[in-house]
Amino acid sequence: MTDVLRTPRHGLTPRRGRKSAARLDIQGLRALAVALVIVYHLRPGRLPGGFIGVDVFFVISGFLIIGSLTRELERVGRISLVDFYGRRIRRLLPAATLVIVSTVIGSLLLLPVSQWKKVMTGALTSALQFQNWALAFGDDEYAQATAGVSPFQHFWSLAVEEQFYVVVPLAMVGAAIFARAMRLAVRRTVFLLLGVVVVVSLSWSVYYTAARPDAAYFVTTTRAWELAIGGLTALIVTRISWSRALRTIVGVLGLVAVLGSALTFNTSMGFPGWVALVPTLGTVAIVLAGSTLGDQAVVPRLLSTAPVVWVGDISYSLYLWHWPFIVFALALTETSHLTLVDAALVLLASVLAATLSTYYVEAPFRRQSSKVADRSSRSVRARPFVLGTVLMTTSVVVAAAPLAYIAQRTSDAPVAIDALHPGAAVFDGASEFKTAPLAPDPIVAKGDVALVNRDGCIEVDITLSDAVGEACRYGQPDSVGSIMLVGDSHAGVLSTPLELIAKRNGMNMTALVRNGCPFNVVPMHSGGVPFADCAERNERNRDMILEERPTLVVVTGMTSYGYDEALNWDWESFDAAVEGYRATLRPLVDAGVPVVAVRDTPYMPFSVPDCVSEHGRDSSECDMRRDALERQADPLIAAVEGMQGAHIVDLTDGLCGANVCRSVEGNVLVYRDNHLTDTYAKSLTSRLEAGLGL
């Protein structure tokens, strides 16, 4: 999405105004791609698969850039890497830097201080071009479901492209050297190289999407094949001579594949994996349908109309600007969804900002190189790299300053339970000193995570034969008893207090936890697509429990109400969830394995760290009436009621007073998002231990 179509030397076409074989339909295809992404972000329910617009961008990028580099190889026998990277710096960094700096300033003005650390970290990773890896292996989407979304999240796709183009031009140079040494055709050798990239990357994408779907979506290795397949398209496009009728059929089929994917795909599908072949090959078909110039087929002709091409012209800046505007609009309206009027205003602002930055930032920097008479001068060729250093340093410094403030503010912040921070113990009569600072500080609360998050256990499935060593096993194997904790990330919240309880009682503890996977053999669904892999994982969990026969099994999970609110996931019905839990637990109690079901924690309808940052620790704005819990029925508890061999532990009285559930208790922040802070979870240790009967 980041390369420019009209370049006098290395693009597909000369600049406008010359008689040329211009591929205006490629600009129109860019317009389609950015439109899919923006509609998806503004109205995800209307276009649930609009995220495939990014895949369209990847194919276009590979088509243009690799095609250009191959022609350079054939024309002069080499690739000028200095010129190539210099052009990319001029084309991409000025607009990206403007958006990064503007978004940092907007975040400081509009977003609560509790979001600053995440936002500024996102600015840094975006400026340094590794945002995709930060998203893949940082805080996952599920765990951050009720937290504010970073206005830099969309930079991940730009990072994928830049990482790809750090490696591929070098590989193409190597392929050209090999071709000359072996007296092979350069184009054929590059074709084979790209074919290997497609096969290896696509195979890895299929495997890794099944194994780690959250990470697979963002990492470069699962996406490289999409850019490479665009390059393959560039190498064959000049060899194709189809009739207009055939190009019309191919173009229509391609458009149907792209639009059909946008309309029917959703975020619950394993993506990219093999599923991404549909929009990717659809994009290839559209590109090939326009390969013969002059007598244009239907789809290329539609994509070449002036308004569509104009949107394609501003598509890079439009992609950069639209997401920060959406995030800021959500913050200003204090809602999770924009109204139609708000969405229209966001779109208008995005188009205006994109137009200005395209014509007054992107274009002037791109034109600079064409005005330089002596391109061979070292100083001239070095200018883009000096520019890139200045721009990148600017983004880093602007983002680092707020991070330094955060570090100073939180350097002495309390994080432990002590006399000044009793947490849940206030419900048992402990004194609460209002002058004590909060633990944790709201600004870093999102990092106050449970044991299984800190050590990565929540990402490990120890029921599989390739599980690593003693992952998710805590305490001595020869202990007198054992506890097995099973469930989703809300079960993971209990891992820290349960480990403390196990140590106190000379026991060991095993955690069988996974994000978004409650211990239920009936799968949840999203958009009608069931999460069958979770149900399969739970069957393996149950088999392991029956094999190891622990002293006690502790089960908890987010309520169906919470899943629906946070992620728009749910079972077919509340009764279906109840029956699923019964079917899961009954074999355990029938085998004599004691089961304790812990009622889920209350689901707060707002971000607690953000609310406390904005309104203060004692504000009623950050309270929820306890009677709101009547809407938060727990299907796990309903399933266990009356079940022989199982009993219930309810921690609600350690979280809420008689009438109100507050965001701060005993000078401890209760929630980090929809999960308890680990600090508050520790304060529930004694209450949980008593409930377990230990």
C-alpha positions in Angstrom: 0.0 0.0 0.0 3.0 2.2 0.3 4.5 2.4 -3.1 3.6 5.1 -5.7 2.3 4.1 -9.1 3.4 7.0 -11.2 7.2 7.3 -11.1 9.2 8.3 -14.2 11.8 5.6 -13.9 10.8 2.7 -11.7 7.0 2.7 -11.6 4.8 1.0 -14.2 4.0 4.3 -15.9 5.3 7.7 -16.6 3.7 10.7 -15.0 0.4 12.1 -16.0 0.3 14.3 -19.0 2.4 12.0 -21.1 1.0 9.5 -23.6 1.6 6.3 -21.8 0.2 2.9 -21.1 -1.0 3.9 -17.7 -2.4 1.3 -15.4 -5.0 3.6 -13.8 -6.9 0.5 -12.7 -4.2 -0.3 -10.2 -4.9 3.0 -8.6 -8.5 2.1 -8.6 -7.7 -1.2 -7.0 -5.9 0.7 -4.3 -9.0 2.7 -3.8 -11.0 -0.5 -3.4 -8.5 -1.8 -0.8 -8.5 1.3 1.4 -12.3 1.5 1.1 -12.7 -2.1 2.4 -10.4 -1.4 5.4 -12.1 1.9 6.3 -15.7 0.6 6.1 -14.6 -2.4 8.2 -13.2 -0.1 10.8 -16.2 2.2 10.8 -18.9 -0.5 10.4 -17.4 -4.0 11.1 -20.9 -5.5 11.4 -21.7 -4.4 7.8 -18.4 -5.6 6.3 -17.0 -8.2 8.7 -14.2 -9.3 6.4 -13.1 -5.8 5.3 -9.7 -6.4 6.8 -8.8 -8.3 3.6 -8.2 -4.9 2.0 -4.7 -5.2 3.5 -4.2 -8.4 1.6 -5.2 -6.5 -1.6 -2.6 -3.9 -0.8 0.1 -6.5 -0.3 -0.5 -8.0 -3.7 -0.5 -4.6 -5.4 2.7 -3.6 -3.6 4.5 -6.8 -4.7 3.3 -6.4 -8.2 4.6 -2.8 -8.5 7.8 -3.0 -6.6 9.1 -6.4 -7.6 8.1 -5.8 -11.2 10.1 -2.5 -11.2 13.1 -4.2 -9.6 13.0 -7.0 -12.2 12.9 -4.6 -15.1 15.9 -2.7 -13.6 17.8 -6.0 -13.3 17.1 -6.8 -17.0 17.8 -3.3 -18.2 21.1 -2.5 -16.4 22.1 -5.9 -14.9 21.9 -4.7 -11.3 19.6 -3.1 -8.7 20.7 0.2 -7.2 19.8 -0.5 -3.5 20.8 3.0 -2.5 18.4 4.5 -5.0 15.7 2.0 -4.2 15.7 2.6 -0.4 16.2 6.3 -1.0 13.0 6.5 -3.0 11.1 4.5 -0.4 12.2 6.9 2.3 11.0 9.9 0.3 7.7 8.3 -0.5 6.8 6.9 2.9 8.5 8.5 5.8 7.3 12.2 5.5 3.6 11.3 5.6 4.1 8.6 8.2 6.1 10.9 10.5 3.5 13.6 10.2 0.8 11.1 11.3 2.9 9.7 14.1 3.8 13.1 15.6 0.2 14.4 15.2 -1.2 11.2 16.7 1.1 11.4 19.7 0.0 15.0 20.3 -3.7 14.1 19.9 -3.3 11.2 22.3 -1.8 13.4 25.0 -4.7 15.8 24.6 -7.6 13.3 24.1 -6.7 10.0 25.7 -6.5 9.2 29.4 -3.1 9.0 31.0 -3.6 5.2 31.6 -3.4 4.7 27.8 -0.2 6.7 27.3 2.3 4.0 27.8 0.6 1.7 25.3 0.1 4.5 22.8 3.7 5.8 23.0 5.1 2.3 22.8 3.0 1.9 19.6 4.4 5.2 18.2 8.0 3.9 18.8 7.4 0.5 17.2 5.6 2.2 14.3 8.5 4.6 13.7 11.0 1.8 13.9 9.0 -0.4 11.6 8.3 -3.4 13.9 4.8 -2.7 15.0 3.6 -6.0 13.6 5.9 -8.0 15.9 4.9 -5.9 18.9 1.3 -6.8 18.2 2.0 -10.4 17.6 3.9 -11.0 20.8 2.7 -8.2 23.0 -0.7 -7.8 24.7 -3.1 -9.9 22.7 -6.4 -8.6 21.4 -8.5 -10.8 23.7 -6.8 -9.7 26.9 -7.1 -6.1 25.9 -10.7 -6.4 24.8 -12.1 -3.7 27.1 -9.0 -1.5 26.9 -8.6 1.4 24.6 -7.3 0.5 21.2 -3.9 2.0 20.1 -4.2 4.7 17.3 -1.0 3.2 15.9 -2.2 -0.4 15.5 -2.7 -0.1 11.7 1.0 0.6 11.2 1.6 -3.2 11.4 0.9 -3.7 7.7 3.4 -1.0 6.8 6.0 -2.7 8.9 5.4 -6.0 7.1 6.1 -4.4 3.8 9.2 -2.6 4.9 10.6 -5.8 6.4 9.9 -7.7 3.2 11.6 -5.1 1.1 14.7 -5.1 3.3 15.2 -8.8 2.4 13.8 -9.3 -1.1 15.8 -6.8 -3.2 19.0 -8.4 -1.7 17.7 -11.8 -2.6 16.9 -10.6 -6.1 20.5 -9.3 -6.5 21.8 -12.7 -5.3 19.5 -14.4 -7.8 20.7 -12.2 -10.6 24.4 -13.0 -9.8 23.5 -16.7 -9.7 21.7 -16.4 -13.1 24.6 -14.8 -14.8 27.0 -17.4 -13.3 24.8 -20.2 -14.5 23.9 -18.5 -17.8 20.2 -18.4 -16.9 17.5 -15.9 -17.7 17.2 -13.3 -14.9 13.4 -13.2 -15.1 13.1 -16.9 -14.8 15.5 -17.1 -11.9 13.7 -14.3 -10.1 10.4 -16.2 -10.8 11.8 -19.3 -9.2 13.0 -17.3 -6.2 9.6 -15.8 -5.7 8.0 -19.2 -6.2 10.0 -20.6 -3.3 9.0 -17.7 -1.1 5.4 -18.3 -1.9 5.5 -22.0 -1.2 7.5 -21.7 2.0 5.7 -18.7 3.4 2.2 -20.0 2.5 3.0 -23.4 4.1 4.3 -21.7 7.2 1.2 -19.4 7.2 -1.2 -22.4 7.1 0.7 -24.1 10.0 1.2 -21.1 12.2 -2.3 -19.7 11.7 -3.6 -23.0 13.2 -1.0 -23.0 16.0 -0.9 -19.3 16.9 -3.7 -17.4 15.1 -3.3 -14.2 17.0 0.4 -13.9 16.2 0.1 -15.4 12.7 -2.1 -12.5 11.6 0.7 -10.0 12.1 4.1 -11.6 11.5 5.9 -11.0 8.3 6.7 -14.6 7.7 3.0 -15.5 7.3 2.4 -12.6 4.9 5.5 -12.6 2.7 3.8 -15.0 0.2 1.2 -12.4 -0.5 3.7 -9.8 -1.6 5.7 -12.4 -3.5 2.6 -13.6 -5.4 2.1 -10.0 -6.5 5.7 -10.1 -7.8 5.0 -13.3 -9.7 2.0 -11.6 -11.2 4.3 -8.8 -12.4 6.6 -11.3 -14.1 3.8 -13.0 -16.1 1.5 -10.0 -16.8 3.4 -9.1 -20.0 3.2 -12.6 -21.3 -0.6 -12.7 -21.2 -2.7 -12.0 -24.3 -6.3 -12.7 -23.5 -9.4 -11.7 -25.3 -11.5 -9.0 -23.9 -14.3 -11.5 -23.1 -11.8 -13.7 -21.1 -10.4 -10.7 -19.3 -13.9 -9.6 -18.4 -14.7 -13.1 -16.9 -11.4 -13.2 -15.0 -11.9 -9.6 -13.7 -15.4 -10.3 -12.5 -14.4 -13.5 -10.8 -11.6 -11.7 -9.1 -13.9 -8.9 -7.9 -16.4 -11.4 -6.7 -13.6 -13.2 -4.7 -12.4 -9.9 -3.1 -15.9 -8.5 -2.3 -17.2 -11.9 -1.3 -14.3 -12.3 1.2 -15.0 -8.9 2.6 -18.7 -9.7 3.1 -18.4 -13.2 4.4 -15.0 -13.5 6.3 -14.8 -12.5 9.9 -12.2 -12.3 12.7 -13.0 -15.7 14.1 -11.6 -17.4 11.0 -8.0 -18.6 11.0 -6.3 -15.9 9.0 -4.2 -15.5 6.9 -3.5 -19.3 6.4 -5.0 -20.8 3.3 -8.1 -18.7 3.6 -6.2 -15.6 2.5 -5.7 -17.3 -0.9 -9.3 -16.2 -1.8 -8.8 -12.4 -1.7 -5.2 -12.7 -2.8 -5.9 -14.7 -5.9 -8.9 -12.5 -6.5 -6.6 -9.5 -6.6 -4.2 -11.3 -8.9 -7.2 -11.9 -11.3 -8.2 -8.3 -11.3 -4.6 -7.2 -12.0 -4.3 -9.7 -14.9 -7.7 -8.7 -16.3 -6.3 -5.2 -16.9 -3.0 -6.4 -18.3 -3.9 -5.6 -21.9 -4.1 -1.9 -22.4 -6.3 0.0 -24.8 -9.3 -2.3 -25.1 -10.1 -2.4 -21.3 -12.3 -5.1 -19.8 -15.3 -4.2 -17.5 -13.6 -4.3 -14.1 -10.4 -2.5 -15.1 -12.6 0.2 -16.8 -14.6 0.7 -13.6 -11.5 0.9 -11.5 -10.0 3.5 -14.0 -12.8 6.1 -13.5 -11.6 9.4 -12.3 -13.2 9.5 -8.8 -11.9 6.0 -8.1 -8.4 6.8 -9.3 -8.4 9.9 -7.2 -9.1 7.9 -4.0 -6.3 5.6 -5.1 -4.0 8.6 -5.3 -4.6 9.5 -1.7 -4.9 5.9 -0.4 -1.6 5.8 1.4 -2.3 8.9 3.5 -6.0 7.9 3.8 -4.9 4.6 5.3 -2.5 6.4 7.7 -5.0 9.0 8.9 -8.3 7.2 9.2 -7.5 4.9 12.2 -6.3 7.7 14.6 -9.4 9.7 13.8 -11.6 6.7 14.6 -9.8 6.1 17.9 -10.0 9.8 18.9 -13.7 9.9 17.9 -14.5 6.9 20.1 -12.6 8.6 23.0 -14.5 11.9 22.6 -17.9 10.2 22.3 -17.1 7.7 25.1 -18.6 4.9 23.2 -17.5 1.7 21.7 -19.3 2.2 18.3 -19.6 5.4 16.2 -23.1 6.6 15.1 -23.7 7.0 11.4 -23.2 10.8 11.7 -20.0 10.4 13.7 -18.7 7.8 11.2 -19.4 10.2 8.3 -17.6 13.0 10.1 -14.6 10.7 10.7 -14.5 9.8 7.1 -14.7 13.4 6.0 -11.9 14.4 8.3 -9.8 11.5 7.1 -10.3 12.3 3.4 -9.5 16.0 4.1 -6.3 15.2 6.0 -5.3 12.6 3.4 -5.8 15.1 0.6 -3.7 17.7 2.3 -0.9 15.4 3.3 -0.8 13.7 -0.2 -0.4 17.0 -2.1 1.6 19.0 0.4 3.7 16.3 2.1 4.0 13.2 0.0 4.1 14.9 -3.5 6.8 17.6 -2.7 9.2 15.0 -1.2 8.7 12.7 -4.2 9.3 15.4 -6.7 12.6 16.5 -5.0 14.6 13.6 -6.5 13.4 14.4 -10.1 14.7 18.0 -9.8 18.3 16.9 -8.9 20.6 17.2 -11.9 23.5 15.1 -10.6 22.1 11.9 -9.3 25.6 10.3 -9.1 26.8 12.7 -6.4 27.3 11.0 -3.1 25.9 13.9 -1.2 22.8 13.9 -3.3 22.3 10.1 -2.9 22.8 10.4 0.8 20.1 13.1 1.3 17.2 10.6 1.6 19.0 8.7 4.3 19.7 11.9 6.2 16.0 12.8 5.8 15.0 9.4 7.0 17.3 9.6 10.0 15.9 13.1 10.9 12.2 12.0 10.5 12.6 8.7 12.4 14.5 10.5 15.2 11.7 13.0 15.4 9.1 10.3 15.9 11.2 8.5 18.5 11.9 11.6 20.5 8.3 12.8 20.4 7.1 9.3 21.7 9.9 8.8 24.2 9.3 12.0 26.1 5.9 10.9 27.5 7.4 7.5 28.2 10.0 9.1 30.3 7.3 10.9 32.3 5.5 7.6 32.8 8.7 6.0 34.0 9.4 8.8 36.5 5.8 8.8 37.8 5.7 5.1 38.3 9.2 4.4 39.5 8.2 4.4 43.2 4.7 3.2 42.7 3.6 0.4 45.2 2.7 -2.9 43.7 2.5 -5.2 46.7 -0.2 -5.9 49.2 0.7 -4.3 52.6 -0.9 -2.4 55.4 -1.5 0.6 53.2 -2.8 -1.5 50.4 -5.1 -4.2 51.9 -7.2 -4.6 48.7 -10.0 -7.1 49.3 -9.1 -7.3 53.0 -11.1 -4.1 53.6 -14.2 -6.2 53.3 -12.9 -8.2 56.3 -12.3 -5.1 58.4 -8.8 -4.0 57.3 -8.2 -0.2 57.5 -8.1 1.9 54.3 -5.8 4.9 54.3 -7.0 7.2 51.6 -3.7 9.1 51.4 -1.8 6.1 50.2 -1.0 5.9 46.5 -2.9 3.5 44.3 -1.4 0.1 43.6 -0.9 -0.3 40.7 -0.9 3.1 39.2 -3.6 3.3 36.5 -1.0 4.3 34.0 0.7 0.9 34.2 -2.2 -1.2 35.4 -2.6 -3.0 32.0 0.8 -4.6 32.7 -0.2 -5.9 36.1 -0.9 -9.4 34.8 -1.3 -12.8 36.3 1.4 -15.5 36.7 0.3 -17.4 33.6 0.6 -14.2 31.5 4.0 -13.3 32.8 5.6 -16.7 32.1 3.8 -17.3 28.9 1.9 -20.4 30.1 -1.4 -19.0 28.7 0.0 -19.5 25.2 1.1 -23.1 25.8 -1.0 -26.2 25.4 0.6 -28.8 27.7 -1.8 -31.5 26.5 0.1 -31.7 23.3 3.1 -34.0 23.0 5.4 -31.1 21.9 4.7 -29.0 25.0 7.9 -27.5 26.5 9.3 -29.1 29.6 7.5 -28.2 32.8 5.5 -25.3 31.4 2.5 -24.4 33.4 3.6 -26.6 36.3 4.2 -24.9 39.6 5.6 -26.3 42.8 7.3 -29.6 43.6 6.2 -32.6 41.6 6.3 -34.8 44.7 4.0 -32.6 46.7 1.3 -34.1 49.0 -1.5 -32.8 46.8 -2.2 -31.1 43.5 -4.5 -28.4 42.2 -5.4 -28.1 38.5 -6.7 -24.7 37.3 -8.6 -24.9 34.1 -10.5 -22.3 31.9 -9.9 -19.1 30.0 -7.9 -16.0 30.9 -10.3 -15.2 33.8 -9.2 -18.5 35.2 -5.7 -17.4 34.5 -6.3 -14.4 36.9 -6.5 -16.9 39.7 -3.1 -18.5 38.9 -1.1 -16.1 41.2 -3.3 -16.6 44.3 -3.6 -20.4 43.6 0.2 -20.8 43.4 0.5 -19.0 46.8 -2.3 -21.3 48.2 -0.5 -24.4 46.8 2.8 -23.4 48.4 1.1 -22.8 51.8 -0.4 -26.2 51.7 2.5 -28.2 50.4 0.8 -28.8 47.1 1.7 -28.2 43.4 -0.4 -26.4 40.8 -1.0 -27.0 37.1 -2.6 -24.4 34.8 -4.6 -25.5 31.8 -5.7 -22.1 30.6 -6.1 -20.4 27.3 -7.3 -17.0 26.2 -10.9 -17.0 25.1 -11.4 -20.7 25.8 -13.7 -21.5 28.8 -13.7 -25.1 30.0 -16.8 -26.1 28.0 -17.0 -28.8 25.2 -19.7 -26.8 23.5 -18.0 -24.2 21.4 -18.8 -20.5 21.4 -19.3 -18.8 18.0 -18.9 -15.4 16.4 -20.8 -14.5 13.3 -22.1 -18.0 13.1 -18.6 -19.5 13.0 -18.0 -22.0 15.9 -14.6 -22.1 17.7 -14.2 -25.9 17.4 -10.5 -25.8 18.3 -11.4 -24.6 21.8 -13.8 -27.5 22.4 -11.1 -29.9 21.2 -8.6 -28.4 23.5 -11.1 -28.9 26.4 -11.5 -32.5 25.6 -7.8 -33.0 25.9 -7.8 -30.9 29.1 -10.4 -33.2 30.6 -8.5 -36.3 29.5 -5.4 -35.0 31.3 -7.3 -34.3 34.5 -8.8 -37.8 34.5 -5.3 -39.2 33.9 -3.6 -37.2 36.6 -6.5 -37.2 39.1 -5.5 -34.1 41.1 -6.6 -33.3 44.6 -8.8 -30.5 43.4 -9.9 -29.0 40.1 -10.6 -25.2 40.1 -12.7 -23.9 37.2 -13.8 -20.4 36.2 -14.4 -18.4 33.1 -15.9 -15.2 31.8 -19.7 -15.2 31.7 -21.6 -15.3 28.4 -22.6 -11.7 29.1 -18.9 -10.7 29.4 -18.0 -12.5 26.2 -20.8 -10.9 24.3 -19.9 -7.4 25.6 -16.1 -7.7 25.1 -15.8 -9.8 22.0 -19.2 -10.4 20.5 -18.7 -14.1 21.2 -21.4 -16.3 22.7 -23.0 -19.7 22.8 -26.2 -20.5 21.0 -28.0 -19.8 24.2 -27.5 -19.6 27.9 -28.9 -23.1 28.3 -26.5 -24.4 25.7 -23.6 -23.0 27.7 -25.0 -24.6 30.9 -25.4 -28.0 29.3 -21.9 -27.7 27.8 -20.4 -27.1 31.2 -22.3 -30.0 32.7 -21.1 -32.3 29.9 -17.6 -31.2 30.5 -17.6 -31.5 34.3 -19.8 -34.6 34.9 -17.1 -37.1 33.8 -14.7 -35.5 36.4 -17.1 -35.7 39.4 -18.3 -39.2 38.3 -14.6 -40.3 38.5 -14.3 -38.8 42.0 -12.3 -35.8 41.1 -13.4 -32.8 43.3 -14.4 -29.7 41.3 -14.7 -26.2 42.6 -16.4 -23.6 40.3 -15.5 -20.0 41.1 -18.1 -17.5 40.1 -16.7 -15.0 37.5 -15.7 -11.6 38.6 -18.2 -8.7 37.8 -17.9 -7.3 34.3 -17.4 -3.5 34.5 -18.9 -1.7 31.6 -16.0 0.7 31.2 -12.2 0.7 31.3 -11.4 1.0 35.0 -7.8 2.4 34.6 -9.1 5.0 32.1 -12.0 6.0 34.3 -9.9 6.4 37.5 -7.3 8.4 35.5 -9.9 10.7 34.2 -12.3 11.1 37.1 -10.3 10.1 40.2 -10.2 7.1 42.5 -13.3 8.1 44.5 -15.6 9.2 41.7 -19.0 7.5 41.4 -18.4 7.6 37.7 -16.2 4.6 38.2 -18.8 2.6 40.2 -21.2 0.0 39.1 -24.4 -0.8 41.0 -24.3 -4.4 42.4 -27.8 -5.1 41.1 -26.3 -4.9 37.6 -24.8 -8.3 38.2 -28.3 -9.7 37.8 -27.7 -9.4 34.0 -24.4 -11.2 34.3 -25.6 -14.7 35.0 -22.8 -17.3 35.1 -23.6 -20.5 33.1 -20.8 -22.3 34.9 -22.4 -21.7 38.3 -25.8 -22.7 36.9 -24.3 -25.9 35.7 -22.6 -26.8 39.0 -25.6 -26.0 41.2 -26.9 -29.3 42.6 -24.0 -31.4 41.0 -22.7 -34.0 43.4 -18.9 -33.8 43.9 -18.7 -30.1 42.9 -19.2 -26.9 44.9 -19.2 -23.2 44.3 -16.9 -20.4 45.5 -18.2 -16.9 45.2 -15.7 -14.1 45.5 -18.2 -11.3 44.8 -18.2 -10.1 48.4 -14.5 -9.5 48.1 -15.1 -7.3 45.1 -18.3 -5.4 45.8 -20.0 -3.8 48.7 -23.6 -4.3 49.5 -24.8 -1.9 46.8 -21.8 -0.9 44.7 -18.9 -2.5 42.9 -16.1 0.1 42.9 -13.0 0.5 40.8 -10.7 0.9 43.8 -10.8 -1.0 47.1 -8.2 -0.9 49.8 -6.1 1.5 47.7 -5.7 -1.2 45.1 -7.0 -0.8 41.5 -9.4 -3.7 41.1 -9.3 -4.1 37.3 -6.7 -3.7 34.5 -9.3 -4.3 31.7 -12.0 -7.0 32.0 -9.5 -8.9 34.2 -8.5 -8.2 37.8 -5.1 -6.6 38.4 -2.7 -9.2 39.7 -2.2 -7.0 42.8 -5.9 -7.2 43.6 -6.1 -10.9 42.8 -3.4 -11.5 45.4 -5.5 -9.7 48.0 -8.2 -12.4 47.4 -5.8 -15.2 48.3 -7.1 -15.9 51.9 -10.8 -15.6 50.8 -10.2 -18.0 47.9 -8.2 -20.4 50.2 -11.1 -20.5 52.7 -13.6 -21.2 49.9 -11.5 -24.1 48.6 -11.6 -25.6 52.1 -7.8 -25.7 52.4 
